[in-house]
Amino acid sequence: MEAAGEAVAAQLGLIPLPTLSSEGEPCAFLAPDGCRFPPDLMPIGCVTFLCPYMEEWYSPEQMTELRAETKALKHAHAQLQAALLQGD
């Protein structure tokens, strides 16, 4: 359940979201078996982050689709945040 605590802390801005560094692993939360965050608690920044490795794994057409989908997801997330802050 440690990953769940880290997910909540990342969502609240108590710890920085992982970034792709020039050295070491591409993400501070990447474990040998994949992401340490449970899918339902993964921060939006992680969900929408398209890492440089993806450029190698996916075709240009797939990357275009991924960019469009992540843009739509970011927009929906912003709308949800705004509605929650307004109390709607």
N, CA, C and O atoms as a GROMACS GRO file, in nm:
protein
  352
    1MET      N    1   0.082  -0.119   0.000
    1MET     CA    2   0.000   0.000   0.000
    1MET      C    3   0.087   0.126   0.000
    1MET      O    4   0.035   0.238  -0.003
    2GLU      N    5   0.218   0.108   0.003
    2GLU     CA    6   0.309   0.222   0.002
    2GLU      C    7   0.290   0.306  -0.125
    2GLU      O    8   0.294   0.429  -0.118
    3ALA      N    9   0.270   0.241  -0.239
    3ALA     CA   10   0.251   0.315  -0.365
    3ALA      C   11   0.126   0.401  -0.359
    3ALA      O   12   0.124   0.511  -0.414
    4ALA      N   13   0.022   0.353  -0.293
    4ALA     CA   14  -0.101   0.433  -0.281
    4ALA      C   15  -0.074   0.560  -0.202
    4ALA      O   16  -0.125   0.666  -0.238
    5GLY      N   17   0.003   0.550  -0.096
    5GLY     CA   18   0.038   0.669  -0.018
    5GLY      C   19   0.120   0.768  -0.100
    5GLY      O   20   0.100   0.889  -0.090
    6GLU      N   21   0.211   0.716  -0.180
    6GLU     CA   22   0.290   0.803  -0.266
    6GLU      C   23   0.203   0.867  -0.373
    6GLU      O   24   0.224   0.983  -0.409
    7ALA      N   25   0.105   0.793  -0.424
    7ALA     CA   26   0.015   0.848  -0.525
    7ALA      C   27  -0.065   0.964  -0.468
    7ALA      O   28  -0.078   1.068  -0.533
    8VAL      N   29  -0.116   0.947  -0.349
    8VAL     CA   30  -0.193   1.055  -0.287
    8VAL      C   31  -0.102   1.175  -0.261
    8VAL      O   32  -0.142   1.289  -0.287
    9ALA      N   33   0.018   1.151  -0.212
    9ALA     CA   34   0.112   1.260  -0.187
    9ALA      C   35   0.148   1.334  -0.316
    9ALA      O   36   0.161   1.456  -0.316
   10ALA      N   37   0.164   1.260  -0.425
   10ALA     CA   38   0.195   1.323  -0.554
   10ALA      C   39   0.076   1.406  -0.602
   10ALA      O   40   0.094   1.517  -0.652
   11GLN      N   41  -0.046   1.352  -0.587
   11GLN     CA   42  -0.165   1.427  -0.628
   11GLN      C   43  -0.179   1.556  -0.550
   11GLN      O   44  -0.223   1.658  -0.604
   12LEU      N   45  -0.143   1.554  -0.422
   12LEU     CA   46  -0.154   1.672  -0.338
   12LEU      C   47  -0.036   1.768  -0.354
   12LEU      O   48  -0.034   1.876  -0.295
   13GLY      N   49   0.061   1.728  -0.434
   13GLY     CA   50   0.176   1.814  -0.457
   13GLY      C   51   0.277   1.808  -0.344
   13GLY      O   52   0.362   1.896  -0.333
   14LEU      N   53   0.270   1.706  -0.260
   14LEU     CA   54   0.362   1.693  -0.148
   14LEU      C   55   0.496   1.636  -0.190
   14LEU      O   56   0.597   1.658  -0.123
   15ILE      N   57   0.497   1.563  -0.299
   15ILE     CA   58   0.622   1.514  -0.357
   15ILE      C   59   0.618   1.546  -0.505
   15ILE      O   60   0.511   1.550  -0.566
   16PRO      N   61   0.734   1.571  -0.565
   16PRO     CA   62   0.733   1.605  -0.708
   16PRO      C   63   0.696   1.486  -0.794
   16PRO      O   64   0.728   1.371  -0.761
   17LEU      N   65   0.630   1.514  -0.903
   17LEU     CA   66   0.601   1.408  -0.999
   17LEU      C   67   0.731   1.366  -1.064
   17LEU      O   68   0.821   1.448  -1.082
   18PRO      N   69   0.743   1.240  -1.099
   18PRO     CA   70   0.866   1.193  -1.163
   18PRO      C   71   0.888   1.261  -1.297
   18PRO      O   72   0.793   1.294  -1.369
   19THR      N   73   1.012   1.280  -1.329
   19THR     CA   74   1.049   1.337  -1.458
   19THR      C   75   1.153   1.248  -1.523
   19THR      O   76   1.221   1.170  -1.455
   20LEU      N   77   1.165   1.258  -1.651
   20LEU     CA   78   1.265   1.182  -1.724
   20LEU      C   79   1.399   1.250  -1.703
   20LEU      O   80   1.417   1.365  -1.744
   21SER      N   81   1.492   1.182  -1.641
   21SER     CA   82   1.624   1.240  -1.618
   21SER      C   83   1.721   1.188  -1.723
   21SER      O   84   1.693   1.091  -1.794
   22SER      N   85   1.835   1.253  -1.731
   22SER     CA   86   1.934   1.212  -1.829
   22SER      C   87   2.010   1.088  -1.784
   22SER      O   88   2.076   1.022  -1.864
   23GLU      N   89   2.001   1.055  -1.656
   23GLU     CA   90   2.071   0.938  -1.603
   23GLU      C   91   1.973   0.847  -1.531
   23GLU      O   92   1.867   0.891  -1.485
   24GLY      N   93   2.007   0.721  -1.523
   24GLY     CA   94   1.928   0.628  -1.444
   24GLY      C   95   1.795   0.594  -1.509
   24GLY      O   96   1.776   0.608  -1.630
   25GLU      N   97   1.703   0.548  -1.425
   25GLU     CA   98   1.572   0.508  -1.471
   25GLU      C   99   1.492   0.628  -1.522
   25GLU      O  100   1.513   0.739  -1.474
   26PRO      N  101   1.401   0.606  -1.617
   26PRO     CA  102   1.324   0.717  -1.672
   26PRO      C  103   1.221   0.774  -1.576
   26PRO      O  104   1.164   0.880  -1.603
   27CYS      N  105   1.194   0.706  -1.463
   27CYS     CA  106   1.093   0.753  -1.370
   27CYS      C  107   1.130   0.706  -1.230
   27CYS      O  108   1.171   0.591  -1.211
   28ALA      N  109   1.114   0.793  -1.133
   28ALA     CA  110   1.146   0.758  -0.995
   28ALA      C  111   1.055   0.649  -0.941
   28ALA      O  112   1.091   0.582  -0.844
   29PHE      N  113   0.938   0.630  -1.000
   29PHE     CA  114   0.843   0.531  -0.952
   29PHE      C  115   0.840   0.404  -1.038
   29PHE      O  116   0.752   0.321  -1.022
   30LEU      N  117   0.936   0.391  -1.129
   30LEU     CA  118   0.942   0.274  -1.215
   30LEU      C  119   1.013   0.160  -1.142
   30LEU      O  120   1.128   0.175  -1.099
   31ALA      N  121   0.945   0.048  -1.129
   31ALA     CA  122   1.001  -0.072  -1.066
   31ALA      C  123   1.032  -0.173  -1.176
   31ALA      O  124   0.989  -0.155  -1.290
   32PRO      N  125   1.105  -0.278  -1.144
   32PRO     CA  126   1.136  -0.378  -1.248
   32PRO      C  127   1.013  -0.437  -1.316
   32PRO      O  128   1.019  -0.477  -1.432
   33ASP      N  129   0.901  -0.442  -1.244
   33ASP     CA  130   0.780  -0.498  -1.304
   33ASP      C  131   0.684  -0.392  -1.355
   33ASP      O  132   0.568  -0.422  -1.386
   34GLY      N  133   0.728  -0.267  -1.364
   34GLY     CA  134   0.644  -0.160  -1.416
   34GLY      C  135   0.621  -0.050  -1.313
   34GLY      O  136   0.694  -0.038  -1.215
   35CYS      N  137   0.520   0.029  -1.337
   35CYS     CA  138   0.488   0.143  -1.252
   35CYS      C  139   0.444   0.096  -1.113
   35CYS      O  140   0.367   0.001  -1.101
   36ARG      N  141   0.493   0.164  -1.009
   36ARG     CA  142   0.457   0.128  -0.872
   36ARG      C  143   0.322   0.186  -0.831
   36ARG      O  144   0.266   0.144  -0.730
   37PHE      N  145   0.269   0.281  -0.907
   37PHE     CA  146   0.138   0.336  -0.874
   37PHE      C  147   0.027   0.240  -0.918
   37PHE      O  148   0.034   0.185  -1.029
   38PRO      N  149  -0.074   0.218  -0.834
   38PRO     CA  150  -0.191   0.145  -0.884
   38PRO      C  151  -0.256   0.228  -0.993
   38PRO      O  152  -0.260   0.351  -0.981
   39PRO      N  153  -0.308   0.167  -1.099
   39PRO     CA  154  -0.365   0.244  -1.210
   39PRO      C  155  -0.472   0.345  -1.169
   39PRO      O  156  -0.482   0.452  -1.229
   40ASP      N  157  -0.550   0.313  -1.068
   40ASP     CA  158  -0.657   0.404  -1.028
   40ASP      C  159  -0.608   0.520  -0.943
   40ASP      O  160  -0.685   0.610  -0.912
   41LEU      N  161  -0.481   0.519  -0.903
   41LEU     CA  162  -0.426   0.628  -0.823
   41LEU      C  163  -0.312   0.700  -0.892
   41LEU      O  164  -0.247   0.786  -0.832
   42MET      N  165  -0.286   0.667  -1.017
   42MET     CA  166  -0.174   0.726  -1.089
   42MET      C  167  -0.201   0.875  -1.114
   42MET      O  168  -0.308   0.910  -1.164
   43PRO      N  169  -0.106   0.963  -1.081
   43PRO     CA  170  -0.125   1.106  -1.104
   43PRO      C  171  -0.146   1.138  -1.253
   43PRO      O  172  -0.091   1.070  -1.340
   44ILE      N  173  -0.224   1.240  -1.280
   44ILE     CA  174  -0.256   1.276  -1.418
   44ILE      C  175  -0.129   1.306  -1.499
   44ILE      O  176  -0.123   1.277  -1.618
   45GLY      N  177  -0.029   1.364  -1.433
   45GLY     CA  178   0.096   1.393  -1.502
   45GLY      C  179   0.165   1.268  -1.552
   45GLY      O  180   0.231   1.269  -1.656
   46CYS      N  181   0.151   1.160  -1.478
   46CYS     CA  182   0.209   1.032  -1.520
   46CYS      C  183   0.127   0.969  -1.632
   46CYS      O  184   0.182   0.916  -1.729
   47VAL      N  185  -0.004   0.976  -1.618
   47VAL     CA  186  -0.092   0.916  -1.718
   47VAL      C  187  -0.073   0.982  -1.854
   47VAL      O  188  -0.077   0.914  -1.956
   48THR      N  189  -0.052   1.112  -1.856
   48THR     CA  190  -0.045   1.185  -1.982
   48THR      C  191   0.098   1.209  -2.030
   48THR      O  192   0.119   1.273  -2.134
   49PHE      N  193   0.196   1.160  -1.957
   49PHE     CA  194   0.336   1.182  -1.995
   49PHE      C  195   0.375   1.086  -2.107
   49PHE      O  196   0.365   0.964  -2.091
   50LEU      N  197   0.418   1.139  -2.218
   50LEU     CA  198   0.464   1.058  -2.330
   50LEU      C  199   0.617   1.064  -2.330
   50LEU      O  200   0.677   1.162  -2.373
   51CYS      N  201   0.678   0.958  -2.282
   51CYS     CA  202   0.823   0.957  -2.267
   51CYS      C  203   0.893   0.936  -2.402
   51CYS      O  204   0.832   0.887  -2.496
   52PRO      N  205   1.020   0.975  -2.409
   52PRO     CA  206   1.094   0.958  -2.535
   52PRO      C  207   1.100   0.814  -2.585
   52PRO      O  208   1.110   0.790  -2.705
   53TYR      N  209   1.094   0.718  -2.493
   53TYR     CA  210   1.096   0.578  -2.535
   53TYR      C  211   0.976   0.544  -2.622
   53TYR      O  212   0.985   0.458  -2.710
   54MET      N  213   0.866   0.610  -2.598
   54MET     CA  214   0.745   0.581  -2.676
   54MET      C  215   0.765   0.612  -2.823
   54MET      O  216   0.705   0.547  -2.909
   55GLU      N  217   0.849   0.710  -2.854
   55GLU     CA  218   0.878   0.743  -2.994
   55GLU      C  219   0.940   0.623  -3.066
   55GLU      O  220   0.922   0.606  -3.186
   56GLU      N  221   1.013   0.541  -2.990
   56GLU     CA  222   1.075   0.422  -3.049
   56GLU      C  223   0.977   0.307  -3.058
   56GLU      O  224   0.984   0.226  -3.151
   57TRP      N  225   0.886   0.298  -2.962
   57TRP     CA  226   0.794   0.185  -2.954
   57TRP      C  227   0.676   0.196  -3.048
   57TRP      O  228   0.626   0.094  -3.096
   58TYR      N  229   0.628   0.319  -3.074
   58TYR     CA  230   0.506   0.339  -3.151
   58TYR      C  231   0.534   0.407  -3.283
   58TYR      O  232   0.633   0.479  -3.298
   59SER      N  233   0.447   0.384  -3.379
   59SER     CA  234   0.461   0.447  -3.510
   59SER      C  235   0.426   0.595  -3.500
   59SER      O  236   0.364   0.636  -3.402
   60PRO      N  237   0.465   0.676  -3.598
   60PRO     CA  238   0.427   0.817  -3.597
   60PRO      C  239   0.276   0.837  -3.590
   60PRO      O  240   0.227   0.929  -3.524
   61GLU      N  241   0.202   0.750  -3.657
   61GLU     CA  242   0.056   0.761  -3.653
   61GLU      C  243   0.003   0.734  -3.513
   61GLU      O  244  -0.087   0.803  -3.466
   62GLN      N  245   0.058   0.633  -3.448
   62GLN     CA  246   0.016   0.601  -3.312
   62GLN      C  247   0.052   0.714  -3.216
   62GLN      O  248  -0.026   0.746  -3.126
   63MET      N  249   0.169   0.774  -3.234
   63MET     CA  250   0.210   0.886  -3.147
   63MET      C  251   0.117   1.006  -3.167
   63MET      O  252   0.084   1.074  -3.070
   64THR      N  253   0.076   1.031  -3.290
   64THR     CA  254  -0.019   1.140  -3.316
   64THR      C  255  -0.150   1.115  -3.242
   64THR      O  256  -0.207   1.205  -3.182
   65GLU      N  257  -0.196   0.989  -3.248
   65GLU     CA  258  -0.320   0.953  -3.177
   65GLU      C  259  -0.301   0.965  -3.026
   65GLU      O  260  -0.389   1.016  -2.956
   66LEU      N  261  -0.188   0.919  -2.975
   66LEU     CA  262  -0.161   0.930  -2.831
   66LEU      C  263  -0.158   1.076  -2.786
   66LEU      O  264  -0.212   1.110  -2.681
   67ARG      N  265  -0.094   1.162  -2.866
   67ARG     CA  266  -0.088   1.305  -2.830
   67ARG      C  267  -0.229   1.365  -2.826
   67ARG      O  268  -0.261   1.442  -2.735
   68ALA      N  269  -0.311   1.331  -2.923
   68ALA     CA  270  -0.448   1.383  -2.926
   68ALA      C  271  -0.528   1.333  -2.806
   68ALA      O  272  -0.601   1.410  -2.744
   69GLU      N  273  -0.514   1.206  -2.774
   69GLU     CA  274  -0.588   1.149  -2.661
   69GLU      C  275  -0.540   1.207  -2.528
   69GLU      O  276  -0.622   1.234  -2.441
   70THR      N  277  -0.410   1.226  -2.511
   70THR     CA  278  -0.362   1.283  -2.385
   70THR      C  279  -0.403   1.429  -2.373
   70THR      O  280  -0.429   1.478  -2.263
   71LYS      N  281  -0.409   1.500  -2.486
   71LYS     CA  282  -0.456   1.639  -2.482
   71LYS      C  283  -0.602   1.643  -2.437
   71LYS      O  284  -0.640   1.727  -2.355
   72ALA      N  285  -0.684   1.553  -2.490
   72ALA     CA  286  -0.825   1.546  -2.451
   72ALA      C  287  -0.839   1.509  -2.304
   72ALA      O  288  -0.925   1.563  -2.234
   73LEU      N  289  -0.756   1.417  -2.258
   73LEU     CA  290  -0.761   1.376  -2.118
   73LEU      C  291  -0.722   1.491  -2.025
   73LEU      O  292  -0.785   1.512  -1.922
   74LYS      N  293  -0.618   1.565  -2.062
   74LYS     CA  294  -0.577   1.682  -1.981
   74LYS      C  295  -0.690   1.784  -1.974
   74LYS      O  296  -0.714   1.843  -1.869
   75HIS      N  297  -0.758   1.805  -2.086
   75HIS     CA  298  -0.868   1.901  -2.089
   75HIS      C  299  -0.982   1.854  -1.998
   75HIS      O  300  -1.036   1.932  -1.921
   76ALA      N  301  -1.017   1.726  -2.008
   76ALA     CA  302  -1.123   1.671  -1.923
   76ALA      C  303  -1.084   1.679  -1.776
   76ALA      O  304  -1.168   1.709  -1.692
   77HIS      N  305  -0.959   1.653  -1.745
   77HIS     CA  306  -0.911   1.661  -1.607
   77HIS      C  307  -0.921   1.804  -1.555
   77HIS      O  308  -0.962   1.826  -1.441
   78ALA      N  309  -0.883   1.900  -1.636
   78ALA     CA  310  -0.892   2.041  -1.596
   78ALA      C  311  -1.037   2.081  -1.570
   78ALA      O  312  -1.066   2.153  -1.474
   79GLN      N  313  -1.128   2.035  -1.654
   79GLN     CA  314  -1.270   2.064  -1.635
   79GLN      C  315  -1.321   2.001  -1.505
   79GLN      O  316  -1.396   2.064  -1.431
   80LEU      N  317  -1.281   1.880  -1.479
   80LEU     CA  318  -1.322   1.812  -1.356
   80LEU      C  319  -1.269   1.885  -1.233
   80LEU      O  320  -1.342   1.906  -1.136
   81GLN      N  321  -1.142   1.924  -1.237
   81GLN     CA  322  -1.085   2.000  -1.125
   81GLN      C  323  -1.162   2.129  -1.102
   81GLN      O  324  -1.195   2.163  -0.988
   82ALA      N  325  -1.191   2.201  -1.208
   82ALA     CA  326  -1.262   2.328  -1.196
   82ALA      C  327  -1.400   2.305  -1.135
   82ALA      O  328  -1.442   2.380  -1.047
   83ALA      N  329  -1.471   2.203  -1.181
   83ALA     CA  330  -1.603   2.174  -1.127
   83ALA      C  331  -1.597   2.137  -0.979
   83ALA      O  332  -1.683   2.177  -0.901
   84LEU      N  333  -1.496   2.060  -0.942
   84LEU     CA  334  -1.482   2.021  -0.802
   84LEU      C  335  -1.449   2.142  -0.714
   84LEU      O  336  -1.498   2.151  -0.601
   85LEU      N  337  -1.369   2.231  -0.764
   85LEU     CA  338  -1.331   2.350  -0.687
   85LEU      C  339  -1.449   2.447  -0.673
   85LEU      O  340  -1.459   2.520  -0.575
   86GLN      N  341  -1.538   2.446  -0.771
   86GLN     CA  342  -1.657   2.532  -0.765
   86GLN      C  343  -1.767   2.468  -0.681
   86GLN      O  344  -1.861   2.535  -0.641
   87GLY      N  345  -1.755   2.340  -0.655
   87GLY     CA  346  -1.857   2.269  -0.578
   87GLY      C  347  -1.976   2.228  -0.660
   87GLY      O  348  -2.083   2.201  -0.605
   88ASP      N  349  -1.960   2.222  -0.793
   88ASP     CA  350  -2.071   2.180  -0.880
   88ASP      C  351  -2.098   2.033  -0.867
   88ASP      O  352  -2.188   1.981  -0.933
   0.00000   0.00000   0.00000
